[in-house]
Amino acid sequence: MNPLVPLEIFLPPTTFANMHLLVTADPHGLNNGIFFIRVHPWSVILLSAILSFHTTHPSTTLEYRDQSALIELLQEKPFKKNYAILPQRWFNAYQEPEDNEEIWRFKGEVRKGDLLVHFPGVPRREERMRFYLEKAERHLPEWELDVERTGYMSEIGAFWEGEREKMETGRQEVWRAVEEAKNLIRVVKERIGSYGGNLKGEDQAMVEKVVEMAKGVLDDEGKREDADAVREVIELLRDETAPLNGLFEEAKHALLTEAHAAIADAEHYLANAELSDDTRVVQSVRASLEMLREKIAREPDGLENIRNALTVLIHDNRKLEDEGYEEDETNQSQ
């Protein structure tokens, strides 16, 4: 409809070098009537997979044959990161609907100045194609607009800027996932050092195996940049380290029980101290009590720090006990 629109304007910026397929979608989903595909090994693999889809996916029913096969394949790991769905009207616009075809009224309708018009599965196709063919052959100025007057350039710029922002968001998600995986590996290795000896042989072997698998993913640049691959590693670490984490939780419960008992003792001793009694020992108990409370509140899984703070409080409690503050008010009044 408009031969003045160069096809190159639809290609992605160089920052999207991994985009090998540009397609559009209508209200029913992806439509492959018209698309751009890069000359690239990825494209050869995709097209081959489409042709062999019935052989490789015999149990899958395809409603629209090659189009449905493409839709299915683009959800699979080798392909799902390398395509973009562009606004349909840019290079796959549909004819204007007739009065009884309200279902087709959407943003993908052809406008004057658009590149082309597509007629997928419409009744009286030849008649309706002839209507637009006559317009095209007349080279009407209201249809053959210079590309600067079509709105394409501003729309395309805005689209790829939005995609760039999505890509940056995706990179941040990957970074967060990688950091979470690194931290989880560190925690698991620490727990192996503390509690691994109490694991069954097969459980210890599995924990060590998944840690090495996780490290392998993070060391592989391709896998490290795949958020899904990193999340799979995180889930695997969480699932397979359950026995180790169980031992940790048991130790944590025992330690916190001891810590709360020491806190109760300290509170009891301090309650029995007179307000004016601000000896160095009393000051020390108050400080160590506050320190232990803070460690428990801020680092509930930091058992080593909690244990160190608990040791200090127990030591100070004993000093206070030696000075007679363990007696309650009833005993003191007698």
Secondary structure, 3 states (H helix, E strand, C coil): CCCCCCHHHHCCCHHHCCCCEEEEEECCEEEEEEEEECCCHHHHHHHHHHHCHHHHCCCCCCCCCHHHHHHHHCCCCCCCCCEEEECCHHHHCECCCCCCCHHHCCCCECCCCCCCCECCCCCCHHHHHHHHHHHHHHCCCCCCCCHHHCCHHHHHHHHHHHHHHHHHHHHHHHHHHHHHHHHHHHHHHHHHHHHHHHCCHHHHHHHHHHHHHHHHHHHCHHHHCCHHHHHHHHHHHHHHCHHHHHHHHHHHHHHHHHHHHHHHHHHHHHHHCCCCCCCHHHHHHHHHHHHHHHHHHHCCCCHHHHHHHHHHHHHHHHHHHHCCCCCCHHHHHC
